[in-house]
Amino acid sequence: MYSSEEFASLEIMCRERATLAKKKMEFWFSEAEYWRAEAEEWKQLRQSADPSIERIANCSSDQPN
């Protein structure tokens, strides 16, 4: 059986881990939002009516790797 001090230590450990997990979740959520915004920008460029963008995209794909 656990002592009162051991229960308190386990509680503190769980709270610390929860805090760390929340910080990691918030970081990855902001990363996801960043990449979602990037994707939206690329979508808008792809759908734009400016034909020069199409030429630039085609020229870059012709470049050797």
N, C-alpha and C positions, 0 to 999 in steps of 0.2 A: 504494500500500500504506500502511496505517496504521502510525504509530509506536507504540511501547510506551505513551507518554504519551497518545496519542489513544485507544487501547484502554482505558486506565485511566479516562479522562474519560467515554467512552461507557458503561463499566460503572457508574460512579458515577451518571451521568444515569439509566440504566435502573433502578438501585436506588432512586433518589429518586422516580422516577415510579411505581414499584411501591408504595412506601410511601404516596404520595399516593392512588393508586387504592384501596389497601386501606382507608385512612381514609374515603374517599368511600363505598366499598361498605358499611362498617360504619355510617356515618351513614344511608344509605338503607335498610339492613336494619332499623335501629331505627325509622325512619319507617314502614316497612311494618308492623312489629309494633304500633306505636301505632295505626295505622288499622285493623288487623285486630282489635285489642281494642275500638276504638270500634264497629266493625261488630257485634261480638259483643254489646256492651251494647245497641245498638239492636235487635238480634234478640231479646234477652231481654225488653226492654220491649214489643216488638210481640207477643210470645207470652205475656206475663203475663196473668193472669186478672183484673186490676184494670180494671173498665170505665171508671173515670175517665180513665185514660190514653188510651183510645179517644176519649173526648169531647174531651180536650185536643188530640189530633192532628187531629180533625175540625174543631174550632174554628179552629185555626191555619191550616188549609187554606182556610177561608172568608174569611180576611183578604185585603183587596185588596193587590195588589203595589205 
